[in-house]
Amino acid sequence: MSSAPIPAPASAPLGMPFTRLYLQPAAPLSDSAPFRIRLGSYAQEHLKAEHGDLATFLRVEGGLKLSHTGYWRYDQFFETAALPDILNAITFVYRYLMGKHATRLRFVNVSPFEDMAVAWRQFVHRVLSEQSIGYIVDALCGVHFQVDAEFQRNQASVLRGLGHPRYAAVKAALENALGHLDAQPVDSKSAVRSAFEAMEILARLMVPQAQNLNRRMIDTHLKPQMVAGVIEPTDLAMMGKMLDGFADFVDSIHHYRHGQGVQQPIAPSMDVAVYVLSSAASAVRWLVSVDAKANGIT
C-alpha cells in the first residue's frame, strides 16, 4: 500500500539537502572535508583535458605540486594540501583558464575557456556558500575572508566618502587595513595598525599642532572642534560621552601599536580586528563630516 508524501513545513525550501538546511554551523567554517572533496572532484572531472598544462601552470605560478600516478591527481591535491595552497589554487585555476582564453582568441574566433573559467568561479562560489566556508571569491576568482555583508557595505561607503584630495592619505591607510585583513595569511596586527593610522592622519589634519592621536589630544583639541556649534544640552552631553568612548577606543589600540615585550608577536583575533576596522571606519566617517563642513568641502 502506498502512502502520500509528507509535506514539508511551509517555510522550508524544497529539495534542500538536510545538513545544509538544518545543520548549518553557527559561524562560517575555515575548512571542511566536503568543501575539499567537491573542488577536487570538479577539477578532476571537468578540467580533465587541461590537467597536464594546468599542473605545470600551478607549479610555475603558484609553487603548487600535484601527484601523477598514471594520471593527474587533482582530487588528491584538493583533499590533502594545506588550506592556503587550496585557496591559492582556486585563483590560479581561473587565471590559467582565462589565459588560455586570451591566447586562443588570437588564432580563432571561438574559445571555450572563458566559459570554463566562469563555470569554475561560479562553482567555487556555490561550494563556499553551501558548505558554509568563511571565504568569498571576487570577480577574478581571488579569495577573500567573508566578514559579513554589513561590514563590506560600511567599508565601501566610508571609502567613497574619502574621495576629496584632502583625505587621500586617510583613504590609503584604510585601504591598507582592509588589504591586511584580506592577505594570506591574514595580518590582523597590521590591519589594526593601519586602521589607527587612518584615524590619526585625519585627526592631525583637523589638529595640525598635535603630533599624536591619544586621549590628551582628543580631550584638549578634538572634542572642542566636534562639539562646536552644538547648543542643545542633551546633544552636547551625548557627544561628550561619545568622544570619551572614542578616547577609550584609541587608548585600547595602543596595545597593538607598541612593542609588547614578548618573543612572539601577539596579534589580535579576527573578531577583534573586524571590530577595530568597523569602529575606526565609523570614527573616520564622523570626523570627516565635521572636518568637511569646517573646510567647505561638499
N, C-alpha and C positions, 0 to 999 in steps of 0.2 A: 504494500500500500504506500503510495507516495504522499508526502506531506507538503503543504505550501511553504515556500521560503519565508523565513522570519525577516520582517522588515528591519532595516537599520534605524537607529534613532534619527529623528527628524533633522537634527543639527549636524549629523555626521556626514562627511564627504563619502560618496560612493566609490567603492573599488580601491580604497586606500589600504596598503599593506598594514597589518595590525601594529607592528612595532613603530612605524612612522606616524601612526595616529595616536596610539595610547602610551607608548613607552619612550617618548622623546625626552632627552636629558634636560634638566633644569637650566643648564648653561651649555653653550657650544663646546664641543669636544675639540681637542687639538689633533687627534688622530683616531683611527679605528680600523679594524681588520676589513669590514665591508667596504669602506672607502678605498682602501688599497687594492682589494680584490677587483672591484669594479673598474678602476682605472687600468689595472694591469690586463684585465680581460678585454677591455675595449682596444687597448693598444695592440694586444696580441692578435686580435681577430680583424679589426677594421683598418689597421695600418700595415698589414702583412706585406703588401707589395713594396713598402718603403723600409722594411726592417734593417737591411744592411746599410744603406746610405744614412738612415736616421741614427743608427747606432754609432756610426763614425762621427756624425754631427754632434751627438750628445757627448761623445768622448772629447772632441776637439774644443767645442764651445763651452761645455759645462763641466768637463772633468768627470763625467759620469760613465761608469763601466758596466756593460751588460754581459751576461754569460751567453756562450754559444755552445750548445750541446747537440750539434746536428741542425739546430735551428735557433734563432734568437729568442731568448727568454725574457720578454718584456713582462710577462706575468710574474716571474720570479723577482725581477728588479723592483717592481712596484710593491710587492708584498714584503720585501726584506730590507730595502735600502733605508738609510737614515731619513727622517722626515724632511730636513732641509733639502736633501737631494731629490726627494719626491716633488716638493714644491717647485724647485728649480726646473725639473724635467717637464712639468706642466707647461711652463713658459717656453722652454726650448723646443718642445714638440710643435707648438703653434708657430714659433719662429721659423723652424725648418720648413713646415708646410707652406707658409707664406713666401718664403724664399724660393721654393720650387715653383710656386705660382708665378712670381715675377719673372723668373728665368724662362718658364715655359711660354709666357706671353710674347717673348721676344721672337719666337720662331713660329708659333701657331696662334690662331685667334681664340682658341678654346683651351681652358685649363681647369682640371677638376680640383686643383689643390686648394684654391680659396674655399670651395665648399667643404673640403675635408678639414681645413683649419677652423672654419666657423663651427662645423659639427663637433669638433674636439672641444672647442671653448664652451659651447652650449652644453655638452655632456658633462664637462668638469663642473660648470656652474650648477647643473642639476644635482650632481652627486654631492657636492658640498652642501647644498641645501637639504637634500633628502636624508643625508647621514648626519646632519647637524654638526658639521665641522666648522670651526670658527675662522674660516677664511673666505674671501671673495676673490673673483678674478675680474680684472678690468677689461677694457675694450681690446687690448693687445695680449690678453691672457697672462698678464702679470698678477702674481698672487699677493694679496694684502690681508692684514688682520681685519676680521669683521668685528668692529666695535659695536656699533648699532647705528641704525638709520638716523636717529636724532642727533647723535654725535657728528655724523658726517654732514648733515644739513647745517648744524650750527657752525662748524668749522668753515664750510663753504661760504656761508653768509657773512661771517666775520672777515674772511679774506677778500670778499667782494667789496666790503666797506673800507678796505685799506688801499683803494686804487689811487688815491692822491699821492703825488710825489713826496709830500712831507712824510708819509707813512711807509715809504719803500723799505726801509731797514726793519721796521716793525713787522711788515708782511713777510720779509725774507726770514726773519727769526722764527715766526710762527710756522712757516712752511718747512723750515728745518726741523722743528719739533715734530711735525707730522711725519716727515721723512724718516726720522729716527724710530718712530713708532711702527713704520712700515718695513723697516730694514730686516734682513735675515742674517743673523739673529736680531731680534728687537733690541734696541739700545734705549731702555726706559730712562736711564740716568741722563743721557744726553738729551732725550726728549724733554724731560723736566727742566733741565738747564736752559735749553733753547726757549721754552715757554716763558721762563723767568726773564730771559734776555729780551723777549718781545715786550713784556711789561716794563722792564727797566728802561729800554730805549724810549718808549712812549712817555714814561714819567719824566725822564730827563729832557725830552723835548718841551714838556709842559713846565718844568722847573729847571732852566738851564744852569742855575747856580749850584744845583745839587749834583753830587758825584755818584751816589749810590741809592738804589731803591731799598729803603728799610723803614722800620716803624717811625723813626725820628723824622725822616723826610716826608712821610705821609702825614704825620700829625702837624708838623711845622709848616709845610709848604703846600702839599697836595690837597689836604682837607679844606683849607680856606678857598682854594680855587673851585673845588667841587660843589661847595655849598653857597658860593657867592650868588646872590640874587634870589635865594630861596627864602621866602618870607613866612610861609605857613609853619607854625611851630611843630606840628606833627611830622611834616615832611622833613624839617630840619633835624628833629630828633632821630627819625628813621635813618636818614642819610649818614648822620654821625655814627650810629651803631653799625651801619653797613661798612663804613670806612674803617671802623675799629676791627671789624671782621676781616677786611682786606689786609690790614696790617698784620693780623694773626696769620693769615694765609701766606703773606710774604715771608714772615719770620719762619714759618714751617719749612719752606722750600730751601732755606739756607742750610738745612741739614744735609741736603744732597748737592749743594753748590761748593762746599768746602771739604777739605781733607778730613777723613773720619778716623784716622789713627789706627787703621786695621790693615792686615796684609792683603786681604781680598776686598775689592771694591764692593760696596753694598749698594745695590740698585733697587729702586722702588719696584713694587709689584706692578703688573699690568693694570690692575684695578686702580691703584694709586696714580699711576701715570695718566690714565684716562681721565680721572677726576681732576688732576692738576691741569691738563690741557683744556678740559672743558671750562674749568673755573678761570683759567688765565684768559681764554678767549672771551668769556663773558666780561671780565675786567677790562680787557682791551676795548671791547665794544662800548662799554660805559665811558671810559676815559676819552676815547675818540669823539664820542658825541659831545662832550664838554669842550675838548680842545678845538674841534672843528668849528663850533659856534664862536669861540673866542677869536679864531683866526679867519672868520668869514669864509670858511670852506663849506660848500654845499654838496 
